[in-house]
Amino acid sequence: MKNTRIAEILKTFTEKELKGFGDFVSSKYFNQSDKIVKLFEILSKYYPDFEGDELEKEKVFVKLFGKKKYEDEKMRTLISNLMKLCKKYLIQLDIESNASRTNLHLLNQLKDRGQKSLFDYEYNKLNSALEQNCYKEREYFFVKYYMEQEMYYSNPTSINDNYLQQPLIEKVSNNFEILFLIDALEINYNKLTRKSKVNYNPEFIFLDVIKSKIENGDYSEIPIIPLKYYIFMCVQNPMQEEYYAQAEKIFYDNLERISPHEKPYINTGLINYCWLRVGTGDVKYFRKVFEMYKIGLEEGIYFYENKYLLNSLFNGIVKCACYLKEYKWLFQFIHEYKNKIDPEHRKEIVNVAYSKYYFEIKDFDTALKHVNKINPTNSLLKLEIKVLTIKILYELNYLESVYSSIDSLKHFFRNNKLLHPGTIEQGYACSKAFKKLCDLKIKKDKKELEFFRKSINESNELGMINTRWITEKIDEILK
């Protein structure tokens, strides 16, 4: 039984859930078989790993039936029945995890049984709870839509009475429309983000209808709808900044009205757009993305569903603070959040951060010490460290080592064909530019230096961070 489905699903249970499942299995309402109760008791002793020779089916059979001859079909039936109970228990857990949806089932039962007075009481109680405790987002409108449907059908006279029918069906309609808008925007955004990752040309759901509804309607009381819409539009139309401006304003103005569940997705969507603009050379978006990161940290957004700060977020924050020369803030950030990185990657991520920090404040020896502590397994991180090492060696005036490291970088690209073509293209451009910088540092040809300076600033093929650094080095040579 070690590798059975029931063992695998029980491995995911918390101690509290396992105890609850034991009570569930022991309940005569759900289970009439004492053998299934005994089977669960045997299994539960091996929680949480469910490993050991004693879990072989033949040995478990002996514990259940004594010295009777082993019957595989009987054993399989018991395991199957325990699995059926486990599925019912999972359904029960899901129902109990959401009080509002649980009450929808109650309303449905009261409606079907013609208990109008009690129905109205429970309807009003649920409505009051929603207004007091629920953000006006998907869950709110999902429950509202279904409870208004139950109300409509709970009143038999409304079906034939136009006077009663109109306000009831309008409530159903309005809540359905808002629920549809939220879901359609979510689906369209997911389609859009996958478009850039794979060869995929999606057809969006009722996009013209959604656009007309939102741009001509008043959704100030439901900020999640215009937020999702404007984030979709700014990613779809990255050069039309007005969409981002709208989304940013709504986000900042409605922080208290956006749920902890939605905040990470909205914040990340806005951050992704900012980095998209940074990639086009628009320097002002470094400040915008920095402020988004700060809000995310201050609001605890990044820890709502994650125990640790994601590596990509940590690296993005460090990169952004370095470019903006927010060194005091950056040092404090690394110190405060370094222990909130997943322990599996903590050493390399923190050393990368410190190496960048010390590089920026021109303590190149300390920066190099931190680089030497890093043994990255991720190809993108390897690339980042190779580029940073070249810069540090240049600053320390180890030009021979710089030339050697540039050759190593080219070799790295030849052996990493799985990297994104754009990354490889930029990497080769950086290799060429670093070599040119070293050559001109030795040669000190003013005319060539000025031409080099102009060409890298016009092309933006090196990325803004590398372009700025090389420009600064050219200016130092020209002094």
N, C-alpha and C positions, 0 to 999 in steps of 0.2 A: 504493500500500500504506500510505499515511500514516495513513489512518483505518480500517484493517482491524482486526478483532478481535485478530489476533495482535500487531499493533503496540500496541494498547491494553493487552493483558495484559502484554507485555514491559516496558512503561513502569513497571509496579509492581515489577519485579524489582530486588533489590539487585545490586551488582556481583558479589558472590559467587554469588548465585543464577543470574545470567546466565552466568557461567563454568561453573557446574555444568550448566546446560541445554546449553551447547555440548558438554561431555563426553558428556552423555546422547544428544544427536543424533548424535554421532560414533561411538557404540557400535554395533557390528554386531548386538548382541543386540536392540537396540530399533529400529534403522533400517538398511536395506540400500541406501538411495538416496543416491548422492553428490551429486545435484542438491539434495536437501533440506539436506545439510550446507553446500553452497555458498550456498543461499538464506539460511540462518541467518547465515553469515559476512558476507554482504552487509548484512543487516538490523542485525546487532550493531554495525556501524561507526557507526550513527546513534543509538545508545543515549546518553542516556536519553529524548530528545525524539521521536526517530523522525520528524523533519521534514526537508524538502528535496525539490527537484524530482527528484533522482536516485532517489527511492523510488517514482516512478510505475511502474506495473506494466510498461509497455512498455520502460522503460529497464532495469529489473531483468531482464526477459526477455533483453535483448541481452547482459547480463553473464553470464547462465546458458547461453545457446544461440548466442551469436555473431550472425551476420547472417541467421539463419533468419527466415522470416516469423512475425510475432507470432501466437500461438495462445492466445486468452483461456482456453479450456477447460483447456489444459495448465497455464497459470499458476494458474488457480483450484485445480486438483487439487493442485499443489505446496503452495500456501498452506494448503489444507485439511489436507493430510497433516502439515505442520509444526504446525498447530494441534492435531491429534490427539496428536502427540508432546508438545506443551506440556501438554496435559491430563494425560497419563500422568506427566509430570515433576512436576506439581503434586500428583498423588496420591502419588507417591514421596516428595516433600518432607513431606507430611502424615504418612505412615507413619513416616518416619525421625525426625520431631519428637517422637514419643512412644514411648520404648523399651518401656514396659509393654505397650502395645497391639500393638507389633511382635511381642513375644514371644507374644501370644495367637495370632497367625497361625502362629507356629512350633509351638505346642502343638497346634493344629488339624491341621497337617501330620503331626506325629509320631504323633498319635492315629490318623489315617486310614491311616497306613503300618504301624500295629501295633508301633511302636518303644517299647514300654512302659518299658524301662529308661532310655532316653534321655529319654523323656517325663517320668518321675519326677524325673530330675536337673534338667531345665529348669523343671519346676513348682516344685521346692523353691528353686531359685535365684531365680525370679521372686517367689515368696512372701516370701523373705528380703529382697529389694530393696524390696518394697512396705512391709514392716514397718519398715524402716530409714529410708526416704526419702519416704514418702508420708503426707500428712495424711489423717486418716480423714474424708474428704469424698467428693464424688461420684465422682471419678476412681478413688479407692481401691476403692469398692464396685462400680463398673462393671467394673473388671479382676477383682476377686475373684469376682463373679458368673459371668463368662464362663470364668475359669480353673477354677472349681469344676465348672462344667458339663462342661468338657473332661475333667476328672479323672473325673467320674461315668461319662461315655461311653467313657473310655479303658480302663475295667476291665470287660470283657465279663461276668465272673462276677457283678458287682454287680447286673446287670439281673435275674438269676434268684435271687440269694442275698439273702434279706431281712436277714440279719445285717450284710452289707456294704452293702446298699442304704440303710438308714436314716441312718447318719451322713453319708454322701455327699450324699444328696438334701436333708438338713436344712441342710447348708452352702449348697447352691444356693439353697434357700428363704429362709434368713436374709439372705443378701446381696442377693437380689432384693427382699425386703421393705424393707430399708433404702434401697436405690437408688430404689425406688418412692416412699418417703416423701420423700426429698430432692427428686426431680423434681416430685412432686405439690405440695409446698409452694412450690416455685419458680414453677410454673405458676399456682397459686392466688394468689400474691402479685402476679404480673404482671397477672392479671385484676382484682384488687382495686384496684391503683394506676391502672389505666385507667378504672375505674368513675367516679372523680372527675373525669376529664378529658373524657369523652364520655358521651352518653346510652346507658348500657350497664348491663344488669342481669345479671351473669354467674352461671352455675351452677358452683359449686366442685366439684372432684374429690374424692369420698369424704371430705368434710370431717369428718363425724361419726366415721367410722372412724379418721381421722388423729388427731382430738382424743382419742378413747378410748385409742388406742395410746400417744400421747405423755404424756398426763396420768396414765396408769396404769402406764407402763413406766419402765425405768431406762436413760436414754440419756446418762448422765454421761460415758461414754467416747467419745461421738460428739456433742460440743457443738453442731455445726452444725445438727442436727435440732431440738432444743428452741429454739435461737436463731431459726431461720427460722419456727418455729411461733409463738413468742411475739411476734415482730415482726409477723407476719400478724395475730395476734389483737389486738394493741394498735392497729393501724391500722384494723381492722374495728370495734373497740369502743373508740374514743378516750377515753371517759370512765371506763373501767375501768383504773385506773393499775397494778393488780397485774400486768398482762401486761407493761407496760414495765419494772416493777421486776425481774421475773424475767429478761427479756431483758438488761437492763443488767448485772445481777449475773453472769449466765453469760458475757457478753462480757468483762467486766473479769477474771473468774476464769480465763478460758481464752485470753487473748491469745496465748500461746505455742503453743497447739494449733489456732489458726485460721490457715489458709493466707493468704499475701499476696494471692492471687486473691480470696478471700472477704471479707477484712477491709474493703475499700472498700464493698462492698454492705451488709454488716452495719452498719458505722459510719454510712453514709448513711441506711439505714432507721431507725436510732435517732434520728438528727438530724432527719429529716423528721417523726417523731412529736413530738419536742420542740417544733419550730416549730408544729406543729398545736395543741399545748397552749398555747403562747404566744399563738396567735391567739384562744384562748378566754378569755385574761386571766389565765392561771395563771403568775404571775411566777417561781415557783421553777424553772420549766423553762429560764429563761435561763441559770441556773448549770449545769444539767445539760447543755445543749447546748454551753455553753462548754467544759466538761470533755471532752465528746466531740470537739470540734474540736482541743483540745490533744493528746489521745491520737492523733488522726489525724495531726497534725503530727509528734509525737515518734516515732511508729512508721513514718513515711514512707508512710502508707497512700495519700495522695492522689497519689503519684507512681508507683505500681506500674504503671499502664497509661497514664499521661499524662505527657508531657514537661513541661507547664506546670500550675500550679495553676488549677483552673477558676474563672472569674470569679464564678460564683454562690457558690462556697465562700469565696473571698476576701472578697466583700461581706458574706456571712453572718457571718464571723468578726469583721469590723470592726463590724458592727451590734451583735453580741452583746457585744463588749468595751466598746463605748460605753455600752450600757445598764447594764452592771455596774460602770462607772467604773474599768475596768482599764486606766488610761491609760498607765502606764509599760510594761506588757506590750504594749499595742497599738502604741505607738511603735516598740518593738523588733521586733514582728511585721512592721509595714509595711517597716521598714528591711531586715529579713532576707529577706523574700519578694517585694519589689516587682519584682526582676529575674526572678522565676519566673512572672510573668504573661505570657501570649501577647503578643509584641511588637505585634501588630496592635491590641490593646486596652489595652496597658500604660499609656499616658499618661493616658487618661481614668479607668481603674480606680484608679490610684495617686493621682491628684489628688482623686478622690472620697473616698478613704480619708483623705488628709491634711486635706481640708476638714472632714470629720466629727471628726477628732481635734482640730484646732485650735478647732473650734466647742465641743467638749465642755470643753476647758480654758480656754474663754472668751477666746481670742485671735481675736476676730471679724474683725479686719482681714486677718490671715493666712489665715483660713478663706475669706474672700471672694476673696482673690487666687487661691487654688487653684480655687475655683468658676469664676472667669473664664477659667481655662485649659482648661475642659472643654467639649467640643462633642459631646455624646452623640447617637448615632444610634438607640439603643434607646429605645423609648417608656417602658418602666418606669424606665430610668435618667434619662430626661428628667424624668419625674414626680418622682423622688427629688430631683433637683437643684433643681427649682422649689420644692419644699417646704422644702428646706434653705436656699435663698436667702431665702425669706420669713422664716424664723427668724433668720437672720443680720442681715437688714435691721431686723427688730424689735429685736434686741439692740443694734444701733448707733443705735437711735432714729430711723431714717429712715421715719417712719410713712407719709408720702405715697408713698414707693417701695413700702412694704408693700401699701398699698391697690391700687396699680397692678399689683403682682405677683400679688395675689389675683385680679384681673380676668383677668390672663394665664393663670392656672391654670384658671379656669372655661372660658376659650376653648379651652385645650388639651384639656379633656374633651369639649367639643362637637365637636372635630375628630379625636378618636381613639376611634371607636366600636368598634374591634377590641380595646380593653382589656377585661379581665374585668369583668363587671357589678359584682362586689363591690369591685374596685379603684376603679371610677368612683364608686360609692356612697360609699365611704370618703373619696375625694378631695373630693367635694362637701361632705361633712360637715366635713372639715378646713378647706376654704375658708370655710365659714360660721363655724366656731369661731375661725379666725384673725382674721376681720373683727370678730367679737364681742369678742375680746380687745383689739384696737386701740381699738374704740369705748369699752370700759370703762376702758382705760388713760387715755383722755382724760377720760371722764366721772367716774371714781373713785367709783362708787356701790357702797358696801360690801354692801348687801343683794343687789344684782344679781350682784356678784362671787361672793358665797358661794353663791347659787343656781346660777350658771354652773359653779362648781367642783364642786358636788354632782352636777349633771346629767351632766357629761362623765365623771365617775368611775363613775357608775352604769351608763352606756350601753355603754362600751368601743367605741363606733363609730369612734373616731379611731385606734384601735390604741394599744398600751401606751406606745410611745415618745413619740408626740405628746401623749397624755393626760398623761404625767408632766411633759413640758416646759411645757404650758399651765398645769397645776396649779402648778408652780413660779413661773411668771410672775404668776399670780393672787395667790399668797402674797406676792410681792414688792410688788405694788400695795397689798395690804391692810396692809402693815407701816406 
